[in-house]
Amino acid sequence: MLPGCGFARLLGVSRLRPFRVRYWLLLSRICKGGVMEKTLRGRCLCGAVEYQVPDALEYAGYCHCSECRRFSGSAFSAFGGIAEGNLRVVKGERHITSYRKSEDSLMCFCSVCGSSLFSRKLKTGMVHLRLGTLVDTPSMQPQAHLFTGSKASWYQIEDGLPRFDTLPS
């Protein structure tokens, strides 16, 4: 039986042909605790920056504050929160430029195409990914609308998700 995360046992395979051994070893590297860990891929518009995170968002939502609207260029910013240690830039780290919005927030974007990628929350150690930059669909979908007290007057929220005038307490 091959070592790894148990796929060989799960499928009842005890011996593999040599050309399949590499496949099983690759699978074992992307397993965690016997369960396949899905990886989400993200990128900017031009492809100069690519990143990966585990599909383990701690929260997700829509932020309607004026600053997120300006950074996203839209009525709101769809974001997902994940611990900063889980963000792995796999291509183009040198193309990530940042703007220090406040003592707590560092806004990061592609210096080539200008895509808004994520913001680093310095006090909490979290990263807010811009969900629109994801190539893959996360398991967690946005759960609420935040800062609706300052939302764009021309946009109507009609999805039935909870709404908060500011941050929920």
Buried (B, 14 or more C-beta within 10 A) or exposed (E): EBEBBBBBEEEEEEEBEEEEEEEBEEBBEEBEEEEEEEEBEBBBBEEBBBBBBBBBBEBBBBBBBEBBBEBBEBBBBBBBBBBEEBBEBEBBEEBBBBEEBEEEBBBBBBBBEEBBBBBBBBEEEBBBBBBBBBEEEBEBEBBBBBBBEBBEEEEEBEEEEEBBEEEEE
